[in-house]
């Protein structure tokens, strides 16, 4: 139509309207009928500028995926396969005889068609985005711990710590004497880039002031290399933690005596240990057992102080034997509780339950509640986790090698490639999370706030107002 109007305006013929339409039709290898249609379209458009003809080519073909029942069946099938699916899974599902018959399909689909269908269903081929850790972070006891214990303790020392700007300069001048310097410790396995292979565990301390903990001349360091595994050097236990902490404190005392240092440990299950004499309801049998699994008497010799958990030596049936949880509860006046089961399945009691099984009843007794233990730690509050991630990325850039010597050399090189300014940025990220949690935000909202205010040292005071506006906009959308 546009070409037709240009030819009509520039035409020199007497009947230039008809001539222009015929010339335009010939340019598109069409005849007089198309020229007549072109005139009708143009006149209709001049009368109503919204009356524009549309190309209906291909509209008579419809996709089988327009059948909502078929689309729903494919979605259910893909969801049943788990998080990792392929276009071939759609092809295999559609070519089943019962599916062909149910949805009146004449032939199977190709892989290219399956890919188009998956795009239409909302699937995209991409890497899983990395976010914050979520394992156990929203549990009630964990939230209560960092709200009532960890965050108040951190906020009490934060004003006396050094703060660094993004340009690697100190934000404020603080006297060197008695300046708390939080140092974070953790151990992490740095694997080979491909395959299972050997692994090397690294335990170290890091701070935003000096980076990895070492002497100024680099001759002494707190770093520990550990070959973890059953057939290697075992695992990093509580004894290793104590030895590692002693080494770190020796370095701090010798080379950094004018500063107050606070050591923050990553809370892993292998780090925990009760006092050898601590009570443990998990290890107590329900009833009285005269012999153990090896057939030996479970009698424990009584010394100067009698142990009330054991029968006396002059007991008629079980002299010197462990009483068992049932007898212990009865002696404490808990007769009804002594008739309960030994423990709930997997010791996963219902939230708030206190009298569901023997073990839970014992856990609520004062002697057991007084045993100190730590809760799970938030990885986003421990900026050494980001240091490990940076080192792993650098490690994977080295040429693959199966030699254990190359493994250790590359691991050490990757750890030393982390710039100090990057460590300080990681530290600021953790501090922003702490301030977000201190404002009462959940894990999801804290991640949003830290991303929005990533250029700030701390979360601004108007955070909650901005968060409410964002949530309201999301809900409206």
C-alpha positions, 0 to 999 in steps of 0.5 A: 500500500505504501509503494502504491501511494508513492507511485500514485503521487509520482505518476505521470499517466492520465489515469494514474490511480489505476496505473499505479496499482497495476505497476505495484502489482507487477512489481510483486509479480501479481496480476490485475485482481491484486491491483483491484484489491490493493485499491480497495485496501488503500481506500479503506485505510484513507477512510479509517486510519485504523483499518489496516489489513493483516497477513493471515499467513500461517494462522490456519495452523494451530499448535497441539500445545493449545490443548490445555489438557495436553499442556497440563499432562506434560507439565505434570510429567516434567515435574515428576522427573525432578529438577533436571529435565531434557527436551528428549523427556517431552519427546519420549512422553508424547510418543507413548501410544496411550498419550497419542491415543488420548490426545488424538496425536497422529505422530510423535514430535521432534526434539526441536518441537519439544524445545519450543513447547518447553519454552511455551511452558515457561522452561528456560535453559540456564544455570541455577542462580546462587543465593544465600544458604537456606538449610535450617536458617529459618528454624525457630531456635536458630532465629532466636539464637541470632536475635538474642545472642549473636546479633546483640553481641556483635552490635556491642563490639561493632562500634569499636571495630575498624571500618573500610571504604570501598576504595580500600581506605579506613573510614575513620581513625581508631586508636590501635590500643584495645581495638577489637578485630573480629577474626573468622575461622572455618575449614573448607574442602577445595576439590578438583575441578572435574571428577571426585578425585582427591580433596584438601581441607583448609582451615584458616582465620581471616579478618578485614584488617590483615586478610589471612592470619599470619605474622607480618613477615609471613614466616608464621601462619594459622593456616592448616592443610588437612587431607580429610577422609576415612583413609586419609587423616580423618576429620577436623574434630574438636581437638583439631579446633582447639589446637588450631585456636591455640596456634592462632592465639599465639600469633595474635599475642606475639605480633598483634598484642595491642589489639583486642581480638575476637575469634568467631568460629564456624559452627559445624557438627564436627566442631562440637563436643560435650564435656566428657562427664556431660549427660547425654539422653541420646546414649541412655537405654530405656531399661536396665541392662546387666550386660552390654552388646559384647556380653560384658557386665555393664557394672560401673565401679563406684568410687568415693562419690556414688553415681545416682544414675547407677544402682548401688553395689548391694542392689539385689538384682542389678548391682552397679548397673545403669538404671535406665531412663525408665527408672530414672524418671520414676525416681524423679516422680515422673511415673506417667512419663516413664511409660512412654516410648524410648524416642520418637521416630528419628528423634524428630519430636513435634514442635513444642512437645515436652512429654512425647518420649523418654528422650524429650522428657530428659532433655527438658530436665534441668540437668540436661538443659544446663549442658551448653551447646551452640546452634547452626551458624548463618553462612551469610554472616560468615564472610570467610565463606565468600573467600572460599568461593573466590578461591575455588573459582581461581583454583578451577582456572588452573590446568587439571592435574591428578598429582596431589602435589599440584593439588596443594600448590594450586590450592595455596596459590588460589587462596593467596590470589584473593585481594585484601580489598575483596575480603573487605567487601565480603566483610561489608556484605556480611555486616549488611546481613547482620544489620538486616537481621537486626532490623527483624527481616527474614532471610529473603528480605535480608537478601533483597535489602543487601542487594539494594543497598550494596553500596552502603556499609550498613542498611539505612534506617529507612530500610523498612519503609522501602521494603514495604513499598517494594513488597506492595508493588510486587503484590500489586503486580 
